[in-house]
Amino acid sequence: MTLIELAITLVIVALLAAAAMPSWQHQVHRTRRSDAITTLAQLQQAQERWRSQRPVYASGLGQDGLSLPTVSSAGHYDVGTSVLPDTAHRRYRVTATARGAQASDTHCRWLALDVDAGQLHHRSGPDAQLANTASQNRECWKS
């Protein structure tokens, strides 16, 4: 093999790798989203257990709340829960915010479950506004 043939081979390999990289990264982000989805489901269950024994939902994850970690099990998301004082008896939100390398998952950086009077709503977005379209939202919640 000559030096020219080796150089051509390396260029072809580099082009193939460059073409495959975005698809691979998309798959990695999607796989890591399952960390958030699983953690949010666990937080939702913890909120429902809390509410079954109290008149309102928990306002946090700390010692005065659900006593759960603020980072997802695989460490790809910061998680939290919130309630508004006047609706704490029927409404809460659990959120997962991408961190580290997962933060480059721009359209699905934030995932949230809103529960209002027993109705569950999946939300997502690039920021705390959670303003994804319906099709972007479905894509974010696929695992």
Number of C-alpha atoms within 10 A of each C-alpha: 5 6 8 9 10 11 11 11 12 12 12 12 12 12 11 11 12 11 11 11 11 11 10 12 14 13 13 13 22 19 13 20 25 17 18 29 21 14 22 23 13 14 22 20 12 18 23 16 14 16 16 11 9 11 11 20 28 24 19 18 19 13 8 9 14 18 12 16 12 16 18 21 13 11 16 22 26 18 24 22 24 17 18 13 11 9 13 17 17 17 20 22 22 22 24 27 24 28 16 9 10 20 17 15 20 13 19 27 23 28 28 24 21 19 16 15 11 10 9 13 11 15 23 28 21 19 16 13 10 18 15 19 12 12 8 15 19 13 15 25 18 11 15
